[in-house]
Amino acid sequence: MDPEIVTYKKQFNVTLEPIKVMLADRKGTLGYHDWKALVERTEASILRNPDQYLGKELPEQESLNIIVKNIFEEFVENLN
């Protein structure tokens, strides 16, 4: 994996931790499909407005998409 992607992934994982904690907490109160839809809406919102969630220093859009999707895929896998 590209070193730049690895660096951004580590940084974004830390930045998104409060959101992931909230989503993990909601998993216990929502049905699986509703929870998965919430995770997907959250991911889409981050990709639409990355500077609001991840700061101003961002990689190119293609790399950003890969990183954020990977973070959320791993998040969902780790909670199942």
NORSUL-V949368 format. One record per backbone hydrogen bond with DSSP energy under -0.5 kcal/mol. NH is the residue of the N-H (numbers start at 0). CO is the residue of the C=O. If there is no record, write none. Layout:
nh->NH co->CO
nh->NH co->CO
//
This chain:
nh->5 co->1
nh->6 co->2
nh->7 co->3
nh->8 co->4
nh->9 co->5
nh->10 co->6
nh->11 co->7
nh->12 co->8
nh->13 co->9
nh->14 co->10
nh->15 co->11
nh->16 co->13
nh->19 co->15
nh->20 co->16
nh->21 co->17
nh->22 co->18
nh->23 co->19
nh->24 co->20
nh->25 co->21
nh->26 co->22
nh->27 co->23
nh->27 co->24
nh->28 co->25
nh->29 co->25
nh->34 co->30
nh->35 co->31
nh->36 co->32
nh->37 co->33
nh->38 co->34
nh->39 co->35
nh->40 co->36
nh->41 co->37
nh->42 co->38
nh->43 co->39
nh->44 co->40
nh->45 co->41
nh->46 co->42
nh->47 co->43
nh->48 co->44
nh->51 co->48
nh->52 co->48
nh->52 co->49
nh->53 co->49
nh->54 co->50
nh->57 co->55
nh->63 co->59
nh->64 co->60
nh->65 co->61
nh->66 co->62
nh->67 co->63
nh->68 co->64
nh->69 co->65
nh->70 co->66
nh->71 co->67
nh->72 co->68
nh->73 co->69
nh->74 co->70
nh->75 co->71
nh->76 co->72
nh->77 co->73
nh->78 co->74
nh->79 co->75
nh->79 co->76
//
